[in-house]
Amino acid sequence: MKIVIMAGGKGTRIAALNSEIPKPMFPINGKPILEYQIECLRDQGYEDIILIVGHLGHVIKEYFGDGNQVSQSTGKAFGVHIEYIVEEEPLGTAGALYLLKNKLTESFLLLNGDVIFDIDIERFKQYHISKGGDATLLVHPNNHPYDSGIVVVDEEGRVLKWLHKEDKRTWYKNLVNSGIHMLSPNVLDKLTQLKKIDLDREILKPMVEEEKLYAYHSTEYIKDMGTPERLNIVSADINQGLVQAKNLSNKQKAIFIDRDGTINKYVGFLRNIDDFELIEGVAEAIRIINQSGYLTIVITNQPVIARGEVSIPQLNEIHNKMETLLGNEGAYLDDIFYCPHHPDRGYEGEIPEYKKVCDCRKPKPGLIIKAAKKYNIDLEQSWMIGDEETDVTAGILAGCHVMRIGEKSNHAKSYPNLLTCVTEIFCAK
């Protein structure tokens, strides 16, 4: 599979640091952003790379050549084959792809050259193939969704809406386009002439109505280098080993968190979205988890579905409110797993197919096990935190460490709230 990297942008926000090198060549710990990308690709066996260059492109060419020479930063061979496409004038984020129409005959990975990432590319590729769409966006939660474009997907991963920063939104799931795409050659048919084109707005977003655009939800490390502040954050993350560790080919660690009474104030069966309110300190606690490299995953029983008191779309909207409120405070959830079942019958309006004994309703550990399979989680290195004994039991049965909020437990230490739990976990390290 060929890799195409868009490395022609000026990077006006970050150019204040050094206007004489292109954005993809900004050094992090003495090595260019683009070299980190190439190393990640090469180490996974992807060595056939096309670089689209423009502004100060000669700097990139002189540094990497055709990919056979030795790095000035590491003293090691790049070990790849590089071909260049030169933009004689700025062509936006997609215009130069017109020049590749005869070169790309199978699905290819398209990257922005200012992104530091470490993802399991084969996993992404197989997802793209399994969906059979023309394009797949790699989407992820981030800590500033309020000023990012939001992607809305269905249960199959098909993109239903693409909300840009200027579009009106209320409550939304924190899923942001990362700047990493898997595209089929069919996408290139949309380019009929060499001109400036915006990939997201003019090529990909119109595919929503065609039902050929999918999203791949990843928890892996992906950060764009649009500002000097992000350069500093990424530098620290690289030094701490967080970037490589979050590749899903590696075992992950997670903090599993109950919802009602742990994240939001307990109001009994929460049926009305207006009753959802974050507990003080929760966003700070989740920010700490996000920065630690642990995954943050909600595990919650929602028998209101089986009882017919809340529909699945209504529950999703409640969860969207939760993600929006957290995002407003710079925190995010990697995923949410809920059990819609309830074993007891006899409620007016109940939904028969959900009235059953299941393996996912806490205290059973089914949801934790499901999350562990999806994200390659080492449960022995993970934690379950909740305010009920059922949370503690589910965590123990899954093989996790456990903590309880509020009342004392015979099987777990108890703490006042989520923030004290998280502080204890990471202070102990």
N, C-alpha and C positions, 0 to 999 in steps of 0.2 A: 504494500500500500504506500502510495506517495504522500508526502507531507508538504503542505503549502503554508508558508509563513508570510504574513503581511508585515513587512518591515520597512515601509516607506513613509510613515507618518513623521511629522515634525515634533510632536509632543510639546506643544506650546507652554503647558503648565509646568513641565519639569525642565524645560530648556534653560530656566534661570540658573540651574546648577552648572551647566556647561553647554553653550550654544554651538560648540564646534564638533559635537558628536551626535549621531542620530539617536532617537529615543531607545531603540533596542540594544544600543551599545553602552548604555549607562551601567557603570560597574556596581556590583554588590559584593562586598568583601573582596574587591580586586578583580572580579570576573564579570564580563558583560551579561546582561539579562539574556540575550540571545544564545550565549554559550550554555547557560543553564538549561535552556529549552533543548538545544541540540544534544546535550549529554543525556537528558531524560529520554529523548527519542531513541538515541543510539543504544542506550543500555537495555531498551526493550526490543531491540532488533529492527528499528525503523531507521534506515540509513539513506533513503532516497528522498532528498529534500529540495524543494524549489523555494527560493527566497525572492519575494517581490520587493524591490528596493526603489527608492526615489531620492528624497531629501538626504544629502550627504551619503548616498549609497556607496560611494567609493571607499568610505571608511570600513564598511562591512565587508566589501570585496577584498580589501587589502588584508583584513584580519583573518578571514576564513578561507579565502581562495576557493578552490574547488572541493575543500573538505579533507584533502589528503595530508595537509601539512600539520605542523605541531602548534599547539596553543601557546600564545605568548604569556598567558596567565598561569597555566598548569604545567607546561613543558611536556604534555602528553598529546598524542595524535588525536585529531577530532574523530577520525574513523568513520566518516560519512561521505556521501557524494552530494555536492551542492551544484545546482543550476540556478542561474539568475534570470529574472525578468525585470527589465528596467522601465519604470514609469518616466517618460520624458516630461510629462506634466502630471499634476495630482489627479488621480482617478477615483478618489474616494475609497471606500472599504471593499469595493467589489469590481470596479471597472477593469482592473488589470486581469481579472479572471478570464476576460474575453480572449486574451492572448494564450490561454491554456486549453482552449477548446479541443485542439487536436492532440494534446499531450496527456489528457486525463480520461481514461476509458473505463475506470472502475471507481468505486467510492474512495474518497480521499479525506484526510484530516486537514482542516483549515484552522490556523491559529493566528491570533494577533501577536505581534512581536514584542509587546510590552507586558506580557503576562508571565509571572513565575508560577509554575505548576508542577505537580508530580502526581499523575493519574495513571491508573491501569488502563492503557490504551486498548488492549485486546478486549477487555470487558466492555468498554464503550463501543468498540467496533461490532461485537457480537450483538449488543442491544440494538444498534442501528440496523443491522441485517435482519434481526428477528421481527422488527416492526414493518419493514418493507416500504417505508416512506422515502421521500426524495431527500429529506434533510432531517438531521437530529441535532438539536441544541444541547450542549452540556449546561445544565442549570444547577444552581446551588443557592443556599441561603447565605446572606452576608449581613454585616453589622450596620449597613446604611441603606436598607431597602427603600426608605422614604425618598431618596434621590436617585434611585436606580429604576431601570425598566423591569416590569414584573411580567412573568409568563404564567398564564393560567392553563392548567392541564386537566384532562379527565383521568379516570382510573387506569386507562390503558396507556397513559403517557402522551396522548395526542394533544397538541396545543389547540386550545379553544379561543384564547385571547392573548394579545400582546399589548400591554399597557406601557406606554412610554412615560417619561417623567412628567410631561405636561398633561397627560390624560387624567381625568377625574377618577378617583378611587376612594373607597371607604375602608372596608376591612379586606385584607388580602393575604394569601399565603406567601411567605417569604421565599420566592423562587426567582432568581435573577439570572439572566443570560451571562455566561462567564467569558464569552469571546472565544470559545472553543467549539468547533462545529464538525460534524461528519456529514459530508455532502455526496450525493450520487452525481454522475455526469449529467443526468437530466437537468440539474439546476443550471448548468452552463448554457442550455438551450434558451434560457431566458435572456441571455446577453446577446443582443443582435448587432451591436456596433460598439466600437471603442469610444467610451465616453465615461464621465464621472458618474458613479452609481453608489448609492448607500445600500450595503448588503442587508441590513436589518429591515429598513423601511421599504425598500423597493423590490427586493428579491424574496426575502424570507417571510416577512409578515403577510404578503398576499397569498402565501401558500396555506395560511390558516383556513381560508375558505375552501381550498382545494382538498383539505383533510390529508395533506401529505407531509405535514410538519410535526415532528415528535420532539419530546424533551427527555433527556436522560438525567435523572437526579443523582448528583454525586455529593459526597461529604468530604471529598479529597481537597488538598490544598491548591487554591487558585486565587491569586491576587494580581490585579493590574497595577502597573507602576505609573499611574497618572500624576502622582504628586510626590514631592520630596518626603512628605511624612510617611507615605507607604513604603518608600525605599528603606527608611529606617526600621519600620516594623518587620519587613521581610528579611532584612539583614539579621535581626535578632532571632527570627524564627529559623533561619537557615543554621545559625550558630548553635541553636538548641536542638537541632535535628527534627523539628516539627514538620518540615516540608516533606521530606522523604517518608517519615513515619506514617503520614496520613494516606499514602497510597494504599488502596484497598487490597493489594496483593499481600500486604503486611497485616498481621493481627492488630486489631484495634482495641482500644479501651473505651468504656462508656460509663456515663452516669445516667441510669434509668430513673425517671422521676414520675411519681404519681401526679395527677392533675388537681382534683378538688381537695382543698384543704392544704395543699402543698404549694401549688403555683397560684391558684386563685382562692379567694375567700370562700369558705364553705357555706353554702346556702341550702343544704339538702340536695335533692335532685334538681340540678340546674337545667331549667327548661327555657328560660328567657335570656336572650343574649344581653339584654340590658343589666342582668344580674351578675354578669361576669366582671370581676374586678381583681386585678393582680394584688397579691400580698406584698406589702412593703419589703424591699430588699431582694425580691425574687430576681428582678432584672440584673442586679449587681451580681448575684450568685451565678446566674447563667452566663454572664460575661466572663466570670472567672473560669468557668468550665470551658467556654469557647477558646479562651486564650491558653488553656492548659494542653490542648491537643486531644482531650477526651471528647467523644461524641456526647451530645445532649439529646436524649430520646425520652419522649413522654410515653408512659404505659398507663392506660386508664380504662376502668370498667365504665361502660355507658349503657346501663340497663334501660335508660329512658327510650332507647331505640326499640327494644323488644316490647316495652310497655305502650308503644304508640304515642308517646308524649312529645317526642322530638324526632323529626325526620333526619335522614342522613345528610341531605343538603343543609338543614338547619344546624346540625352538629358541625359540619364543615365550616359554616359561617362563624360559629362560636370559636372554633379553632383558628379561623382567619383573624378574628379579633385578637385572640391571644398572641398570635405571631406579629400582628401589627403593633400592638402595645409594647411587646418586647423589642421589636425592631426600632421603635421610636426611642428606645433607651440603649441602643447599640448592642442588643443581645439577640441570639437566634437559636432556634431548635433545629437539630439535624433531621428529625422525623417524629411522627406521632403515630402510635399504634393504639387502637381502641378495640374493646370487645363490645359488640352490640347485643349480646345474648343475655337471657335471664331464664333460670330453670323453672320458675314457678308460673303457673297459669292462673287465669281467672280475673285478669285486669280488663276493664272496659277499654276497647280500642286497641288491644294488644296485637302484635304482628306475629302470627303463628310460626312462620319460618325461623324466627329468632328466639322462640320459647323452647329452649333445649339446654341440656347439659353439654358443655363444650370444654375444650382444652385451653381456651384463651382467657377465660374469666379468672381473675385473681381470686383466690390464692394459688391457682394453678399457674405454672410458669410459661404457658404457651406463647404469649406475646413476646416475652423476653427471648425465648428460643428463636422465634421467627425473626426478630430484629438481629440476633446474633448471626443467623445464617445469611441474612441480606447484606450485612456489613462486615462479615468476617471478624466478629468480636470475640475476644478472649474473656469469657465470663468470670474466670477466676481473678482477673485483674480489674473487674468492674464493680459498680455499686448500684444498689436499689435503695431509693429514698422515698418514703411515703408517710402518711399520717395514720394509717390503719395497720392492724396486725396482718391483714391479708396481703399488704404490700411487702411486709417483712417476710412472710412465709413464701410468697412467690419468688422473692430474691434468693432466699436460702435454697429452695428447690432448684433454681436455675444455676446455683453454684456461685452466686455473687456475694460480696460483702454487703452488709445491710445497715441502715440507720432508720430510726423512727422519729418523726416529728410529734411533739406534744406528749401524749401519755407514755408511761414507762412500758417497756416490753421485756418479756422474759428472754428474748433471743437477740435483741439489738440495743445499742446505746440510744438514748433519746435526747433530742435537742429541741430548742424553742422554734426553730424555723429553718428553711432551706439554706439561708445564708450561713448560719452557724454550722450546719452540716458540711457545706462545701469548704468553708474555712478550715474546719477540722481535718478534712481529707487532705487538703493541700499544704496545710501547715505541718502535718505529720510527716510530709515528705521532706 
